[in-house]
Amino acid sequence: MPKIFVIDDDPDICSLLKRFLSRYGFEVLETHSGKKALNILETFVPDLVMTDFRLEDMDGKALLVKIKEKYPRVPVIIITGYSDIKTAVEVMKLGAYDYVTKPLFPDEILVTIRKALEGDHSAPVHPNAPAAAAPSTTTQQPVIDDRKEKKSTVPINPDEPVFSDSAAFQYILKQINLVAPTNYSIIIYGESGSGKEVIANEIHKRSKRKDKPFVAIDCGALSKELAGSELFGHEKGSFTGAIGQKMGSFEMANGGTIFLDEIANLSYDIQVSLLRVVQERKMRRVGGLKDIDLDVRIIIASNEKLWEATRKGKFREDLYHRFNEFSIDVPPLRERKDDIMTFARHFLAITNLELGKNISDFSPEVENIFRNYIWHGNLRELKNVIKRATLLTDGELVEAKTLPFEISNFNKLQFDSSPEPAAASSVNPVSLVMPETTRFSNSDLTFKEASIDAEYEMILQALKKVNFNKSKAAKLLNIDRKTLYNKMKQYREFNNH
């Protein structure tokens, strides 16, 4: 079994790497300081070393030199949160096998490790090493370009989680690691599109039930009439249209985990049936006569606090207390700005794979737009925006022109939230919505230009009221969606003239 030595002063990163690599048959030893690492290396001979570049007690280059002096044939992979071409070149000259930047993508790390263990200049290939990817015919050094970013040269697995070193993401991972080994029922709170199902699935993967089914149900999409059938199944002839026996979601998830998203949408009758499942771990199909024993872990999710829903009479209080053994709050993407580009690059890699493209990154302008935009649709909106932009991009970088109008012009769509002045006639309405540099000067303002500005202000006000939902804005303005698009296009052309 190949031995990997992980050195990082962040215990969470060490723990995540150890757990991930152990699943693939590696023996992992970890430590959190450079000095301790050197002491351990006096008696421990690893097959590969992964070390953070910035340790609290030692410079990464100094540690690399000492490791290579002692074990010149052991490959060393440098991990850093800062992508810098000068540092990359230096560590490669000092003998590092590779230089990777955080966030760490598990699939990429795995391929890099396997190639390192195969390399002629590294440790000998072990007969019990996990199956490796086909060796590359080109140099195994990382590809570095002038933008100080490492290009991804390995496949992306969309099913693998993204490791981010942001404080918000690491806190969520700590909670996942804490509760995953238990059988606790869990409530995940978060806005639509914030990744609640991904978190539920990750809890399942890290639990003792990982080899059993994971079944996800969107309760908001279940009609009141068919919810019981979808969740618990039905017998033939139990209602009109029941032409055969059907297994429900709980039965399909038996032994594993069931995830019930937007659970507050379930009717009172279904909540009563669900309470019996939670209390007795038994269920009965619609129209059935016998009970079915269940061994299933239940994870639920809601975009509103369930204790508030119980006060409004929307959710049974006894059911809430049964579920509330542990809860995880997922902050919206607008409160996790450090995660935006992590997920953006992940979605770009996936979309590159889907479309057969090789777009390397985002332009600095797009990064700035992404970090400042308020992602009302969270990760789902970000993913869709990147899919659209990737399709429209012909070059190496995603440019602002490929983004939807309301996103690329978001900074211009900000409003002065101060109260309106009493004398409206004394205020230029354009100043409420546009920066000085993009406004028509008063001396050049024609009637047509003033008309366009006035229309644009009305459109912006409507968009703001409906969180930039163009269909709702069009309805509010009493125009159709096509007319709204034409008005926005007219302004854009006029402003770029």
C-alpha positions in Angstrom: 0.0 0.0 0.0 1.6 3.3 -1.1 2.4 5.7 1.8 1.6 9.4 1.4 2.8 12.0 3.9 0.6 15.1 4.1 2.0 18.2 5.7 -0.4 21.2 6.3 -0.9 23.5 9.2 -4.6 23.3 8.6 -5.9 20.2 10.3 -9.1 20.2 8.3 -7.2 20.0 5.0 -5.1 17.1 6.4 -8.2 15.3 7.6 -10.0 15.8 4.2 -7.1 14.5 2.2 -6.5 11.6 4.5 -10.1 10.5 4.4 -10.3 11.0 0.6 -7.0 9.2 -0.2 -7.7 6.3 2.2 -10.8 5.5 0.1 -8.5 4.9 -2.8 -6.2 2.5 -1.1 -3.4 4.8 0.1 -1.9 4.8 3.6 -1.8 8.4 4.8 0.2 9.9 7.6 -0.4 13.6 8.4 1.3 16.3 10.5 0.8 20.0 10.9 4.3 21.6 11.1 7.5 21.5 9.1 9.7 20.7 12.1 7.5 17.7 13.1 7.6 16.5 9.5 11.4 16.5 9.4 11.5 14.5 12.7 9.0 12.0 11.4 11.0 11.6 8.2 14.0 10.4 10.2 12.2 7.1 10.6 9.4 7.1 8.1 10.0 6.7 4.4 7.0 7.8 2.4 6.3 7.0 -1.3 5.1 10.6 -1.9 4.9 13.8 0.1 2.2 16.5 -0.2 3.1 19.7 1.7 1.6 23.1 2.0 3.9 25.9 0.8 3.2 28.3 3.6 3.7 26.6 7.0 3.6 28.5 10.2 7.1 27.3 11.4 8.9 26.8 8.1 9.2 28.1 4.6 8.0 25.7 2.0 11.1 25.9 -0.2 13.3 25.2 2.8 11.3 22.1 3.7 11.3 20.9 0.1 15.1 21.1 0.0 15.5 19.1 3.1 13.1 16.4 1.9 14.8 16.1 -1.4 18.3 15.9 0.3 17.1 13.0 2.4 14.9 11.3 -0.2 15.8 12.5 -3.7 13.6 10.0 -5.5 10.5 10.6 -3.4 8.1 12.9 -5.4 6.9 16.1 -3.6 3.7 17.9 -4.5 3.5 21.5 -3.3 0.1 22.8 -2.2 -0.6 26.5 -2.0 -3.5 28.9 -1.8 -1.6 31.4 -4.0 -0.9 30.9 -7.6 2.4 32.5 -8.5 4.5 31.8 -11.6 7.8 32.8 -9.9 7.2 30.5 -6.9 6.1 27.7 -9.2 9.3 27.9 -11.3 11.5 28.0 -8.1 9.9 24.9 -6.5 10.1 23.0 -9.8 13.8 23.8 -10.0 14.3 22.6 -6.4 12.8 19.2 -7.3 9.1 19.5 -6.7 7.1 17.0 -8.8 4.1 19.4 -9.2 2.6 22.6 -7.9 -1.1 22.8 -7.3 -3.3 25.6 -6.0 -6.2 25.6 -3.6 -9.1 24.8 -3.9 -8.1 21.2 -4.3 -10.2 19.2 -6.8 -10.1 15.6 -5.7 -10.1 14.1 -9.1 -7.1 16.3 -10.1 -5.2 15.4 -7.0 -5.8 11.7 -7.5 -4.5 11.7 -11.1 -1.5 13.8 -10.1 -0.6 11.4 -7.3 -1.0 8.3 -9.5 1.2 9.8 -12.2 3.9 10.8 -9.6 4.0 7.2 -8.3 4.5 6.0 -11.9 7.2 8.6 -12.9 10.7 7.4 -13.8 12.2 10.1 -11.6 10.0 9.3 -8.6 9.4 6.3 -6.3 9.2 2.9 -7.9 5.8 1.7 -8.9 4.2 -0.5 -6.2 2.4 -3.7 -7.3 -0.5 -2.8 -5.0 -0.9 0.8 -6.1 -4.4 1.8 -7.2 -4.9 1.6 -10.9 -3.5 4.7 -12.6 -4.4 6.8 -15.5 -2.6 6.2 -18.8 0.8 7.9 -18.6 1.1 11.1 -20.5 3.4 11.3 -23.5 4.3 14.9 -22.6 6.1 16.5 -19.7 4.5 15.8 -16.3 5.3 19.3 -15.0 2.3 21.6 -14.5 1.3 23.8 -17.4 1.7 27.5 -16.3 0.7 30.5 -18.4 1.4 34.2 -18.2 -1.8 34.8 -16.2 -0.3 33.1 -13.2 -2.9 30.4 -13.2 -2.4 26.7 -13.6 -4.5 25.2 -16.5 -6.4 22.1 -15.7 -5.0 19.1 -17.7 -6.9 16.3 -16.0 -10.5 15.2 -16.3 -13.2 16.6 -13.9 -15.6 14.3 -12.2 -18.9 16.3 -11.7 -19.9 13.9 -8.9 -16.9 14.7 -6.7 -17.3 17.5 -4.1 -15.2 20.7 -4.5 -12.8 21.4 -1.7 -12.6 25.1 -0.9 -10.5 26.6 1.9 -12.9 29.5 2.6 -14.0 29.9 6.2 -17.7 29.4 5.4 -17.1 26.2 3.4 -14.7 24.7 5.9 -17.3 25.3 8.7 -19.9 23.4 6.6 -17.4 20.5 6.1 -16.7 20.3 9.8 -20.4 19.9 10.5 -20.7 17.3 7.7 -17.8 15.3 9.2 -19.2 15.6 12.7 -22.7 14.3 11.9 -22.1 12.0 8.9 -21.0 8.9 11.0 -24.2 9.1 13.2 -27.8 8.1 12.3 -29.1 11.6 13.3 -32.0 13.1 11.3 -30.8 16.4 9.9 -32.4 19.6 8.7 -30.5 21.6 6.1 -31.5 25.3 5.8 -30.7 27.3 2.7 -32.1 29.3 -0.2 -33.1 27.6 -3.5 -30.0 26.6 -5.5 -27.6 26.9 -2.6 -26.4 23.3 -2.8 -28.6 21.6 -0.1 -28.9 18.3 -2.0 -25.1 18.2 -2.6 -24.5 18.6 1.1 -27.1 15.9 1.9 -25.4 13.6 -0.6 -22.0 14.3 0.9 -23.3 13.4 4.3 -24.5 10.1 2.9 -21.2 9.4 1.2 -19.3 9.9 4.5 -21.7 7.7 6.5 -21.9 4.0 7.1 -24.7 3.8 4.6 -22.6 5.0 1.7 -22.9 1.7 -0.2 -26.7 1.9 0.1 -29.1 4.1 -2.0 -29.4 7.8 -1.8 -32.8 9.0 -2.9 -33.6 12.7 -3.3 -37.2 14.0 -3.5 -38.3 17.6 -4.2 -41.5 17.8 -2.1 -42.3 21.2 -3.7 -42.9 19.3 -7.0 -45.3 16.7 -5.5 -49.0 17.3 -6.0 -51.2 16.8 -2.9 -53.0 13.9 -4.6 -49.9 11.9 -5.6 -47.4 12.8 -2.7 -48.4 9.7 -0.7 -47.9 7.4 -3.7 -44.5 8.9 -4.5 -43.2 8.7 -1.0 -44.8 5.4 0.2 -45.8 3.6 -3.0 -49.2 2.1 -3.7 -50.9 -1.2 -4.4 -52.7 -2.0 -7.7 -56.2 -0.5 -7.8 -55.8 1.6 -4.7 -56.9 4.7 -6.7 -57.9 5.6 -10.2 -54.8 5.2 -12.4 -53.1 2.7 -10.1 -52.7 0.0 -12.7 -50.0 -1.8 -10.9 -48.0 -2.0 -7.7 -45.5 0.8 -7.2 -42.5 1.1 -4.8 -42.3 4.5 -3.1 -39.2 6.6 -2.4 -38.9 5.4 1.2 -38.9 1.8 0.2 -36.3 2.5 -2.6 -34.0 4.2 0.0 -34.3 1.4 2.5 -30.9 0.8 4.2 -29.7 4.1 2.8 -30.6 7.8 3.0 -33.6 9.7 1.8 -33.4 13.5 1.2 -36.7 15.4 1.3 -36.2 18.9 -0.1 -38.7 21.8 0.7 -40.5 19.5 3.2 -42.8 22.3 4.4 -44.7 21.9 1.1 -46.1 18.5 2.2 -49.8 18.5 3.1 -51.0 17.9 6.7 -52.1 14.4 5.9 -48.8 13.4 4.4 -47.0 14.9 7.5 -49.1 12.6 9.7 -48.0 9.6 7.7 -44.4 10.8 7.8 -44.6 11.1 11.6 -45.4 7.4 11.8 -42.4 6.6 9.6 -40.1 8.6 11.8 -41.5 7.3 15.1 -41.9 3.6 14.3 -39.7 3.1 11.3 -42.6 1.4 9.5 -44.7 2.5 6.5 -47.6 1.2 4.5 -48.2 1.6 0.8 -51.3 3.5 -0.3 -54.1 0.9 -0.4 -51.8 -1.6 1.4 -52.7 -3.9 4.3 -49.4 -4.7 5.8 -46.5 -2.7 7.3 -43.1 -2.6 5.7 -40.1 -2.2 8.1 -37.7 0.6 7.3 -34.1 1.3 8.1 -33.5 4.7 6.5 -31.8 7.9 7.5 -33.9 11.0 6.8 -32.3 14.3 5.8 -34.7 17.2 5.1 -34.3 20.7 3.8 -36.2 23.9 3.8 -35.7 27.5 2.6 -37.6 28.7 5.7 -37.0 28.0 9.4 -39.3 25.1 10.3 -39.9 26.3 13.8 -41.4 29.5 12.3 -43.5 27.2 10.0 -44.8 25.4 13.1 -46.0 28.7 14.6 -47.8 29.5 11.4 -49.5 26.1 11.4 -47.8 25.0 8.2 -45.7 22.3 9.8 -46.4 19.8 12.6 -44.5 20.7 15.7 -44.1 17.1 16.8 -42.6 16.2 13.4 -40.2 19.2 13.6 -38.9 18.0 16.9 -38.3 14.5 15.5 -36.3 15.9 12.7 -34.4 18.5 14.6 -31.6 16.3 15.9 -29.0 18.3 14.0 -29.2 21.3 11.6 -26.9 22.8 9.1 -27.3 26.4 7.7 -26.0 26.9 4.2 -25.3 30.7 3.6 -26.4 32.1 0.2 -23.6 32.5 -2.3 -23.7 36.3 -1.9 -22.5 35.8 1.7 -19.7 33.4 0.5 -17.8 35.6 -1.9 -14.6 33.6 -1.4 -16.4 30.6 -2.9 -17.7 32.2 -6.0 -14.6 31.8 -8.2 -14.0 28.3 -6.8 -17.3 27.1 -8.0 -17.1 29.2 -11.2 -13.9 27.4 -12.2 -15.4 24.1 -11.3 -18.5 24.7 -13.4 -16.3 26.0 -16.3 -14.3 22.7 -16.2 -17.4 20.6 -16.3 -18.9 22.7 -19.1 -15.7 22.5 -21.1 -16.0 18.7 -20.8 -19.6 18.8 -21.9 -19.0 21.1 -24.9 -15.6 19.8 -25.9 -14.0 23.2 -25.3 -10.7 24.2 -23.7 -11.5 27.6 -22.2 -8.8 28.2 -19.5 -10.3 30.9 -17.2 -12.3 34.1 -16.8 -11.1 37.6 -17.6 -10.3 39.9 -14.7 -13.4 41.9 -15.6 -15.6 38.9 -15.4 -14.1 37.9 -12.0 -14.9 41.4 -10.7 -18.4 41.2 -12.0 -18.9 37.7 -10.4 -17.6 38.8 -7.0 -19.9 41.9 -7.0 -23.0 40.5 -8.4 -25.8 39.4 -6.0 -26.5 35.8 -6.9 -30.2 35.5 -6.2 -30.3 32.0 -7.7 -27.1 31.0 -5.9 -25.0 28.1 -7.3 -27.8 27.1 -9.8 -27.7 30.6 -11.3 -23.9 30.7 -11.4 -23.8 27.3 -13.2 -26.3 28.4 -15.8 -24.6 31.7 -16.4 -21.3 29.8 -17.0 -22.9 27.3 -19.3 -24.2 30.1 -21.4 -20.9 32.0 -21.4 -18.9 28.9 -22.3 -21.1 28.2 -25.2 -20.6 31.8 -26.5 -16.9 32.0 -25.9 -14.5 31.5 -28.8 -11.2 32.4 -27.2 -9.3 31.2 -24.1 -11.0 33.5 -21.6 -14.7 34.1 -20.7 -15.3 37.7 -21.4 -18.0 40.1 -20.0 -19.8 40.3 -23.4 -20.8 36.6 -23.1 -22.7 37.3 -19.8 -26.4 38.1 -19.6 -27.1 41.9 -19.7 -28.3 42.2 -16.1 -25.1 40.6 -14.8 -22.5 42.3 -17.0 -24.2 45.6 -16.3 -25.0 44.9 -12.6 -22.8 47.7 -11.3 -24.8 50.1 -13.4 -28.0 48.7 -12.1 -27.4 49.8 -8.5 -29.9 52.2 -7.1 -29.7 55.1 -4.7 -31.6 53.8 -1.8 -32.0 57.2 -0.1 -35.5 58.7 0.2 -36.8 60.5 -2.9 -36.5 64.3 -2.6 -39.7 66.3 -2.2 -39.0 68.4 -5.3 -38.7 65.6 -7.9 -38.3 68.2 -10.7 -35.0 69.4 -9.2 -33.4 65.9 -9.6 -32.1 64.4 -12.8 -33.6 60.9 -12.7 -30.6 59.5 -14.6 -28.4 60.3 -11.6 -30.3 57.8 -9.6 -29.3 54.8 -11.8 -26.2 55.6 -13.8 -22.6 56.6 -12.9 -21.4 60.0 -14.1 -19.0 58.5 -16.6 -21.7 56.7 -18.6 -24.4 59.4 -18.6 -25.1 61.7 -21.4 -23.9 65.2 -20.7 -26.7 67.8 -20.2 -25.4 69.9 -23.1 -25.6 67.0 -25.5 -28.8 65.5 -24.2 -31.3 65.2 -27.1 -35.0 64.5 -26.7 -34.5 60.9 -28.0 -31.6 60.3 -25.5 -33.6 61.7 -22.6 -36.5 59.4 -23.6 -34.2 56.4 -23.6 -32.8 57.3 -20.2 -36.3 57.7 -18.7 -37.4 54.3 -20.1 -34.2 52.7 -18.8 -34.8 54.1 -15.4 -38.3 52.6 -15.3 -36.9 49.3 -16.4 -34.3 49.3 -13.7 -36.8 50.1 -11.0 -39.0 47.3 -12.2 -36.1 44.8 -12.3 -35.1 45.7 -8.8 -38.6 45.2 -7.4 -38.7 41.6 -8.8 -35.0 40.7 -8.1 -34.1 41.1 -11.8 -36.7 38.5 -13.0 -37.3 39.8 -16.6 -40.6 38.0 -17.1 -42.0 39.6 -13.9 -40.5 43.0 -14.8 -42.2 42.9 -18.2 -45.5 42.1 -16.5 -45.0 44.9 -14.0 -44.3 47.3 -16.9 -47.3 46.0 -18.8 -45.2 45.0 -21.8 -44.2 41.6 -23.2 -40.8 40.0 -22.6 -39.6 40.6 -26.1 -40.3 44.3 -25.9 -38.4 44.4 -22.6 -35.4 42.8 -24.3 -35.6 45.2 -27.2 -35.6 48.2 -24.8 -32.6 46.9 -23.0 -30.8 46.2 -26.2 -31.6 49.7 -27.5 -30.1 51.2 -24.4 -27.0 49.1 -24.6 -26.4 50.0 -28.3 -27.0 53.7 -27.5 -24.6 53.6 -24.5 -21.8 51.9 -26.5 -22.2 54.3 -29.5 
